Amino acid sequence: MTRSRVTTVAVVGTGVIGAAWAASFLAAGLDVVATDPAEGAEQRLLDSLRRTLDIATELSGRSAADRGDLRVVGSVAEAVHDADFVQESGPERLEHKGALLVEIDSFARPGVVVASSTSGLAPSALQKFAAVDPGRVLVGHPFDPAHIVPLVEVVPGSATTSELAQAAVDFYRSVGKKPVLVRAELPGHITNRLQAALWREAYSLVDRGVATVADIDTAISHGPGLRWAIVGPLTAQHLSGGQGGMRHLLEHLGPPTQKWMDDLGEPQLTAELAHKLVAGMDEEMNGIDQAELLADRDRLLVDIMRLKRSSTNLP
């Protein structure tokens, strides 16, 4: 991709993630050309945009009049032909994404970045499907709900130049996202690995009878999760160290922290443990309307984003 301004984005695959990408790009004033072969996909995309586009526009700081235009087309070739950037969001299966990437790479203009929304597949594996220009294929992984949460993990593959990786980072930043460059290919990238570390111990605590599912949700959402939403876990540690910061904290709490880490569980997701987790979640959700819970979550996320943006000191 050249450093010229992106005005048109192709969204290939318009499921939950692809539709959220479409909302983000439209809200940022970009034109979107979308395609998805699934039956009824266009109507589902339009229904999704009716729910998400106003929120995405609010977060963009633009007005509805500044939104880009949406065009839904019937083929990958037509979607990517004139695009300045391609966001692939097909099903999370290597063979399915590979078939899409063969088409995208064949018809996209030279130099256009092709970013996959994959949550765990390696970009180097995806690049093998791009015979024309494998280096332009990389990972651009969003975080659900992607029309609100700004995080995007940019993961270059072995054939990706630093210039192309930076171009992707710059593009996502230009549409209001918070991109992070992942400097090595690992299963799950960064964020899902961090989540998996927390899930592992949460599952272990439930399995050992130390805490219920609801207890764990309460402990995080009303405890460290509140801090993490503002500054992240490592800066939260630093601030907990007072004037001495991280150095002071590690000097005093480093040894017990190592003991805690050494004592973390290593659960296996057996059928029995899965049953405990599902039963615990059913109990926690009893009497709660999940659609209303989602709506509350999204509205609070928007409020948090607005408050974070009003600060001049947050990293």
Contacts in CASP RR format, 6 or more apart in sequence:
PFRMAT RR
TARGET T0000
AUTHOR 0000-0000-0000
METHOD contacts of the structure
MODEL  1
MTRSRVTTVAVVGTGVIGAAWAASFLAAGLDVVATDPAEGAEQRLLDSLR
RTLDIATELSGRSAADRGDLRVVGSVAEAVHDADFVQESGPERLEHKGAL
LVEIDSFARPGVVVASSTSGLAPSALQKFAAVDPGRVLVGHPFDPAHIVP
LVEVVPGSATTSELAQAAVDFYRSVGKKPVLVRAELPGHITNRLQAALWR
EAYSLVDRGVATVADIDTAISHGPGLRWAIVGPLTAQHLSGGQGGMRHLL
EHLGPPTQKWMDDLGEPQLTAELAHKLVAGMDEEMNGIDQAELLADRDRL
LVDIMRLKRSSTNLP
1 84 0 8 1.000
1 85 0 8 1.000
1 111 0 8 1.000
1 112 0 8 1.000
1 113 0 8 1.000
1 136 0 8 1.000
1 164 0 8 1.000
1 167 0 8 1.000
1 168 0 8 1.000
1 171 0 8 1.000
2 111 0 8 1.000
2 167 0 8 1.000
3 167 0 8 1.000
3 170 0 8 1.000
4 84 0 8 1.000
5 84 0 8 1.000
6 30 0 8 1.000
6 84 0 8 1.000
6 85 0 8 1.000
6 171 0 8 1.000
6 174 0 8 1.000
7 30 0 8 1.000
7 31 0 8 1.000
7 84 0 8 1.000
8 30 0 8 1.000
8 31 0 8 1.000
8 32 0 8 1.000
8 33 0 8 1.000
8 82 0 8 1.000
8 83 0 8 1.000
8 84 0 8 1.000
8 85 0 8 1.000
9 21 0 8 1.000
9 25 0 8 1.000
9 30 0 8 1.000
9 31 0 8 1.000
9 32 0 8 1.000
9 33 0 8 1.000
9 83 0 8 1.000
9 84 0 8 1.000
9 85 0 8 1.000
9 86 0 8 1.000
9 87 0 8 1.000
10 32 0 8 1.000
10 33 0 8 1.000
10 34 0 8 1.000
10 35 0 8 1.000
10 79 0 8 1.000
10 80 0 8 1.000
10 83 0 8 1.000
10 85 0 8 1.000
10 86 0 8 1.000
10 87 0 8 1.000
10 104 0 8 1.000
10 108 0 8 1.000
11 18 0 8 1.000
11 21 0 8 1.000
11 22 0 8 1.000
11 25 0 8 1.000
11 32 0 8 1.000
11 33 0 8 1.000
11 34 0 8 1.000
11 35 0 8 1.000
11 79 0 8 1.000
11 87 0 8 1.000
11 89 0 8 1.000
12 34 0 8 1.000
12 35 0 8 1.000
12 36 0 8 1.000
12 76 0 8 1.000
12 79 0 8 1.000
12 80 0 8 1.000
12 86 0 8 1.000
12 87 0 8 1.000
12 88 0 8 1.000
12 89 0 8 1.000
12 90 0 8 1.000
12 100 0 8 1.000
12 104 0 8 1.000
13 34 0 8 1.000
13 35 0 8 1.000
13 36 0 8 1.000
13 41 0 8 1.000
13 88 0 8 1.000
13 89 0 8 1.000
13 90 0 8 1.000
13 100 0 8 1.000
14 22 0 8 1.000
14 34 0 8 1.000
14 35 0 8 1.000
14 36 0 8 1.000
14 41 0 8 1.000
14 42 0 8 1.000
14 44 0 8 1.000
14 45 0 8 1.000
14 48 0 8 1.000
14 89 0 8 1.000
15 36 0 8 1.000
15 38 0 8 1.000
15 41 0 8 1.000
15 44 0 8 1.000
15 45 0 8 1.000
15 48 0 8 1.000
15 89 0 8 1.000
15 90 0 8 1.000
16 48 0 8 1.000
16 144 0 8 1.000
17 89 0 8 1.000
17 117 0 8 1.000
17 142 0 8 1.000
17 144 0 8 1.000
17 146 0 8 1.000
18 34 0 8 1.000
18 87 0 8 1.000
18 89 0 8 1.000
18 90 0 8 1.000
18 117 0 8 1.000
18 146 0 8 1.000
19 44 0 8 1.000
19 45 0 8 1.000
19 48 0 8 1.000
19 49 0 8 1.000
19 52 0 8 1.000
20 48 0 8 1.000
20 52 0 8 1.000
20 142 0 8 1.000
20 144 0 8 1.000
20 145 0 8 1.000
20 146 0 8 1.000
20 147 0 8 1.000
21 87 0 8 1.000
21 89 0 8 1.000
21 117 0 8 1.000
21 142 0 8 1.000
21 146 0 8 1.000
21 147 0 8 1.000
22 32 0 8 1.000
22 34 0 8 1.000
22 45 0 8 1.000
22 48 0 8 1.000
22 49 0 8 1.000
22 70 0 8 1.000
23 48 0 8 1.000
23 49 0 8 1.000
23 52 0 8 1.000
23 53 0 8 1.000
23 55 0 8 1.000
23 56 0 8 1.000
23 147 0 8 1.000
24 56 0 8 1.000
24 146 0 8 1.000
24 147 0 8 1.000
24 175 0 8 1.000
24 177 0 8 1.000
25 32 0 8 1.000
25 68 0 8 1.000
25 87 0 8 1.000
25 175 0 8 1.000
26 32 0 8 1.000
26 49 0 8 1.000
26 53 0 8 1.000
26 56 0 8 1.000
26 67 0 8 1.000
26 68 0 8 1.000
26 69 0 8 1.000
26 70 0 8 1.000
27 53 0 8 1.000
27 56 0 8 1.000
27 57 0 8 1.000
27 59 0 8 1.000
27 60 0 8 1.000
27 62 0 8 1.000
27 67 0 8 1.000
27 147 0 8 1.000
28 60 0 8 1.000
28 62 0 8 1.000
28 174 0 8 1.000
28 175 0 8 1.000
28 176 0 8 1.000
29 60 0 8 1.000
29 62 0 8 1.000
29 66 0 8 1.000
29 67 0 8 1.000
29 68 0 8 1.000
30 68 0 8 1.000
30 175 0 8 1.000
31 68 0 8 1.000
31 69 0 8 1.000
31 70 0 8 1.000
31 71 0 8 1.000
32 68 0 8 1.000
32 69 0 8 1.000
32 70 0 8 1.000
32 71 0 8 1.000
33 71 0 8 1.000
33 72 0 8 1.000
33 73 0 8 1.000
33 78 0 8 1.000
33 79 0 8 1.000
33 80 0 8 1.000
33 82 0 8 1.000
33 83 0 8 1.000
34 45 0 8 1.000
34 70 0 8 1.000
34 71 0 8 1.000
34 72 0 8 1.000
34 73 0 8 1.000
34 79 0 8 1.000
35 72 0 8 1.000
35 73 0 8 1.000
35 74 0 8 1.000
35 75 0 8 1.000
35 76 0 8 1.000
35 78 0 8 1.000
35 79 0 8 1.000
36 42 0 8 1.000
36 45 0 8 1.000
37 74 0 8 1.000
42 72 0 8 1.000
45 72 0 8 1.000
49 70 0 8 1.000
52 145 0 8 1.000
52 147 0 8 1.000
53 67 0 8 1.000
53 147 0 8 1.000
54 64 0 8 1.000
55 147 0 8 1.000
55 148 0 8 1.000
55 298 0 8 1.000
55 302 0 8 1.000
56 147 0 8 1.000
56 148 0 8 1.000
57 63 0 8 1.000
57 64 0 8 1.000
57 67 0 8 1.000
58 302 0 8 1.000
59 148 0 8 1.000
59 302 0 8 1.000
59 305 0 8 1.000
59 306 0 8 1.000
60 175 0 8 1.000
60 176 0 8 1.000
73 79 0 8 1.000
76 100 0 8 1.000
76 103 0 8 1.000
76 104 0 8 1.000
76 107 0 8 1.000
77 103 0 8 1.000
77 106 0 8 1.000
77 107 0 8 1.000
80 86 0 8 1.000
80 103 0 8 1.000
80 104 0 8 1.000
80 107 0 8 1.000
80 108 0 8 1.000
80 112 0 8 1.000
81 107 0 8 1.000
81 108 0 8 1.000
81 109 0 8 1.000
82 109 0 8 1.000
83 108 0 8 1.000
83 109 0 8 1.000
83 112 0 8 1.000
84 112 0 8 1.000
85 112 0 8 1.000
85 113 0 8 1.000
85 115 0 8 1.000
85 171 0 8 1.000
86 104 0 8 1.000
86 108 0 8 1.000
86 112 0 8 1.000
86 113 0 8 1.000
86 114 0 8 1.000
86 115 0 8 1.000
87 115 0 8 1.000
87 117 0 8 1.000
87 140 0 8 1.000
88 97 0 8 1.000
88 100 0 8 1.000
88 101 0 8 1.000
88 104 0 8 1.000
88 114 0 8 1.000
88 115 0 8 1.000
88 116 0 8 1.000
88 117 0 8 1.000
89 116 0 8 1.000
89 117 0 8 1.000
90 96 0 8 1.000
90 97 0 8 1.000
90 100 0 8 1.000
90 117 0 8 1.000
91 97 0 8 1.000
92 118 0 8 1.000
92 119 0 8 1.000
92 120 0 8 1.000
92 121 0 8 1.000
94 121 0 8 1.000
94 125 0 8 1.000
94 126 0 8 1.000
97 116 0 8 1.000
97 118 0 8 1.000
97 121 0 8 1.000
97 126 0 8 1.000
97 129 0 8 1.000
98 126 0 8 1.000
98 129 0 8 1.000
99 129 0 8 1.000
101 114 0 8 1.000
101 116 0 8 1.000
101 126 0 8 1.000
101 129 0 8 1.000
101 130 0 8 1.000
101 137 0 8 1.000
102 129 0 8 1.000
102 130 0 8 1.000
102 131 0 8 1.000
104 114 0 8 1.000
104 130 0 8 1.000
105 114 0 8 1.000
105 129 0 8 1.000
105 130 0 8 1.000
105 131 0 8 1.000
105 132 0 8 1.000
105 133 0 8 1.000
105 134 0 8 1.000
105 136 0 8 1.000
105 137 0 8 1.000
106 131 0 8 1.000
106 132 0 8 1.000
108 114 0 8 1.000
108 136 0 8 1.000
110 133 0 8 1.000
111 133 0 8 1.000
111 136 0 8 1.000
111 164 0 8 1.000
112 136 0 8 1.000
113 136 0 8 1.000
113 138 0 8 1.000
113 164 0 8 1.000
113 167 0 8 1.000
113 168 0 8 1.000
113 171 0 8 1.000
114 130 0 8 1.000
114 136 0 8 1.000
114 137 0 8 1.000
114 138 0 8 1.000
115 138 0 8 1.000
115 139 0 8 1.000
115 140 0 8 1.000
115 154 0 8 1.000
115 168 0 8 1.000
116 123 0 8 1.000
116 126 0 8 1.000
116 137 0 8 1.000
116 138 0 8 1.000
116 139 0 8 1.000
116 140 0 8 1.000
116 141 0 8 1.000
117 139 0 8 1.000
117 140 0 8 1.000
117 141 0 8 1.000
117 142 0 8 1.000
118 126 0 8 1.000
118 139 0 8 1.000
118 140 0 8 1.000
118 141 0 8 1.000
119 141 0 8 1.000
119 188 0 8 1.000
119 189 0 8 1.000
119 192 0 8 1.000
120 139 0 8 1.000
120 141 0 8 1.000
120 187 0 8 1.000
120 188 0 8 1.000
120 189 0 8 1.000
120 192 0 8 1.000
121 139 0 8 1.000
122 155 0 8 1.000
122 157 0 8 1.000
122 185 0 8 1.000
122 187 0 8 1.000
123 137 0 8 1.000
123 138 0 8 1.000
123 139 0 8 1.000
123 155 0 8 1.000
123 156 0 8 1.000
123 157 0 8 1.000
123 160 0 8 1.000
123 185 0 8 1.000
124 157 0 8 1.000
124 158 0 8 1.000
124 159 0 8 1.000
124 185 0 8 1.000
126 137 0 8 1.000
126 139 0 8 1.000
127 134 0 8 1.000
127 135 0 8 1.000
127 137 0 8 1.000
127 157 0 8 1.000
127 158 0 8 1.000
127 159 0 8 1.000
127 160 0 8 1.000
128 134 0 8 1.000
129 137 0 8 1.000
130 136 0 8 1.000
130 137 0 8 1.000
134 159 0 8 1.000
135 157 0 8 1.000
135 159 0 8 1.000
135 160 0 8 1.000
135 161 0 8 1.000
135 164 0 8 1.000
136 160 0 8 1.000
136 164 0 8 1.000
137 157 0 8 1.000
137 159 0 8 1.000
137 160 0 8 1.000
138 154 0 8 1.000
138 155 0 8 1.000
138 156 0 8 1.000
138 157 0 8 1.000
138 160 0 8 1.000
138 164 0 8 1.000
138 165 0 8 1.000
138 168 0 8 1.000
139 153 0 8 1.000
139 154 0 8 1.000
139 155 0 8 1.000
139 156 0 8 1.000
139 157 0 8 1.000
139 182 0 8 1.000
139 189 0 8 1.000
140 152 0 8 1.000
140 153 0 8 1.000
140 154 0 8 1.000
140 155 0 8 1.000
140 168 0 8 1.000
140 172 0 8 1.000
141 152 0 8 1.000
141 153 0 8 1.000
141 155 0 8 1.000
141 189 0 8 1.000
141 191 0 8 1.000
142 149 0 8 1.000
142 151 0 8 1.000
142 152 0 8 1.000
142 177 0 8 1.000
143 149 0 8 1.000
143 151 0 8 1.000
143 152 0 8 1.000
143 191 0 8 1.000
145 298 0 8 1.000
145 301 0 8 1.000
148 298 0 8 1.000
148 301 0 8 1.000
148 302 0 8 1.000
148 305 0 8 1.000
149 301 0 8 1.000
150 176 0 8 1.000
150 177 0 8 1.000
150 178 0 8 1.000
150 305 0 8 1.000
151 177 0 8 1.000
151 178 0 8 1.000
151 179 0 8 1.000
151 180 0 8 1.000
151 191 0 8 1.000
152 172 0 8 1.000
152 177 0 8 1.000
152 178 0 8 1.000
152 179 0 8 1.000
152 180 0 8 1.000
153 179 0 8 1.000
153 180 0 8 1.000
153 182 0 8 1.000
153 189 0 8 1.000
153 190 0 8 1.000
153 191 0 8 1.000
154 165 0 8 1.000
154 168 0 8 1.000
154 169 0 8 1.000
154 172 0 8 1.000
154 179 0 8 1.000
154 180 0 8 1.000
154 181 0 8 1.000
154 182 0 8 1.000
155 182 0 8 1.000
155 185 0 8 1.000
155 189 0 8 1.000
156 162 0 8 1.000
156 164 0 8 1.000
156 165 0 8 1.000
156 181 0 8 1.000
156 182 0 8 1.000
157 185 0 8 1.000
158 185 0 8 1.000
165 181 0 8 1.000
168 179 0 8 1.000
169 179 0 8 1.000
169 181 0 8 1.000
172 179 0 8 1.000
173 179 0 8 1.000
180 190 0 8 1.000
182 189 0 8 1.000
182 190 0 8 1.000
186 193 0 8 1.000
187 193 0 8 1.000
188 196 0 8 1.000
198 220 0 8 1.000
200 264 0 8 1.000
200 265 0 8 1.000
200 266 0 8 1.000
200 267 0 8 1.000
201 264 0 8 1.000
201 265 0 8 1.000
202 216 0 8 1.000
203 267 0 8 1.000
203 269 0 8 1.000
203 273 0 8 1.000
203 277 0 8 1.000
204 264 0 8 1.000
204 265 0 8 1.000
204 266 0 8 1.000
204 267 0 8 1.000
205 211 0 8 1.000
205 216 0 8 1.000
206 212 0 8 1.000
206 213 0 8 1.000
206 216 0 8 1.000
206 273 0 8 1.000
206 276 0 8 1.000
206 277 0 8 1.000
206 280 0 8 1.000
207 267 0 8 1.000
207 273 0 8 1.000
207 276 0 8 1.000
211 219 0 8 1.000
212 280 0 8 1.000
212 283 0 8 1.000
212 284 0 8 1.000
213 277 0 8 1.000
213 280 0 8 1.000
213 281 0 8 1.000
213 283 0 8 1.000
213 284 0 8 1.000
214 280 0 8 1.000
214 283 0 8 1.000
214 284 0 8 1.000
217 284 0 8 1.000
224 233 0 8 1.000
224 236 0 8 1.000
227 236 0 8 1.000
228 236 0 8 1.000
229 304 0 8 1.000
230 308 0 8 1.000
230 314 0 8 1.000
231 239 0 8 1.000
231 314 0 8 1.000
231 315 0 8 1.000
234 246 0 8 1.000
235 315 0 8 1.000
237 246 0 8 1.000
237 249 0 8 1.000
238 245 0 8 1.000
238 246 0 8 1.000
238 249 0 8 1.000
239 245 0 8 1.000
240 249 0 8 1.000
241 248 0 8 1.000
241 249 0 8 1.000
242 248 0 8 1.000
242 249 0 8 1.000
250 257 0 8 1.000
267 273 0 8 1.000
308 314 0 8 1.000
END
